[in-house]
């Protein structure tokens, strides 16, 4: 994979399932920003919503993006009004939950 000629900003949206395996190559190819769709922070709810047991893989993909140095990370999720944002802040910003 390589950056298209003339591209000033390269971004992608992903479910994050294979992101850990490809984060380095995407970064080296010139990816600037990535948006990860994360349906929920709760593994059991994630499994129920997606019918896939890959919640840990998605979180690993998010961490891999941070580890390779890509700075444009966005996580899309729906949060109920009464949700504590502390765990989300830890996922996004590296803070302890």
C-alpha positions in Angstrom: 0.0 0.0 0.0 1.2 3.5 -0.7 -0.1 7.0 -0.5 -1.8 8.2 -3.6 0.2 10.8 -5.5 -0.8 14.3 -4.5 -2.8 13.3 -1.5 -2.3 15.8 1.4 -4.5 14.0 3.9 -5.2 10.3 3.9 -7.9 9.0 6.2 -9.8 5.8 6.7 -12.7 4.4 8.8 -12.6 0.8 10.1 -14.2 -1.5 12.5 -10.7 -2.1 13.9 -10.7 -5.9 13.8 -7.6 -6.2 11.7 -6.1 -2.8 12.6 -3.4 -4.2 15.0 -2.0 -6.4 12.2 -1.9 -3.5 9.6 -1.3 -0.3 11.7 2.5 -0.1 10.9 2.0 -0.7 7.2 -0.8 1.9 7.0 1.3 4.4 8.9 4.3 3.8 6.7 2.1 4.1 3.6 1.2 7.7 4.7 -2.1 7.3 6.5 -2.7 10.5 8.5 -6.0 9.7 10.3 -8.1 6.7 11.3 -11.6 6.5 12.7 -12.5 3.3 14.6 -16.1 2.4 15.0 -16.5 1.0 18.5 -20.1 0.1 19.3 -19.5 -0.2 23.1 -16.7 -0.4 25.7 -18.3 -3.5 27.3 -17.1 -6.8 25.7 -20.3 -8.7 26.4 -22.4 -5.9 24.8 -20.0 -5.7 21.9 -20.4 -9.4 21.3 -24.2 -9.1 21.4 -24.3 -6.1 19.0 -21.8 -7.4 16.5 -22.3 -11.2 16.9 -18.5 -11.4 16.9 -16.1 -12.0 19.8 -13.5 -9.5 18.7 -13.7 -6.6 21.2 -10.1 -7.2 22.4 -8.9 -7.2 18.8 -10.5 -3.8 18.2 -8.9 -2.3 21.4 -5.6 -3.8 20.3 -6.0 -2.1 17.0 -6.6 1.2 18.7 -3.5 0.7 20.8 -1.4 -0.3 17.8 -2.4 3.0 16.0 -1.1 4.9 19.0 2.0 2.8 19.3 3.1 3.4 15.7 2.8 7.1 16.1 -0.3 7.9 14.1 -1.8 11.0 15.8 -5.1 11.3 14.0 -7.2 8.8 15.9 -10.9 9.2 16.3 -13.2 6.7 18.0 -16.9 6.7 17.0 -19.3 5.3 19.6 -22.7 6.0 21.0 -22.8 6.8 24.7 -25.9 6.8 26.8 -26.4 10.1 28.7 -25.7 8.4 32.1 -22.4 6.8 31.0 -19.3 7.6 32.9 -16.7 8.7 30.4 -13.7 7.7 32.5 -13.2 4.3 30.8 -13.5 6.0 27.4 -11.0 8.6 28.3 -8.6 5.9 29.3 -9.0 4.1 26.0 -8.5 7.3 24.0 -5.9 9.1 26.0 -3.9 6.4 27.8 -5.2 7.4 31.2 -5.9 4.8 33.8 -9.6 3.9 34.0 
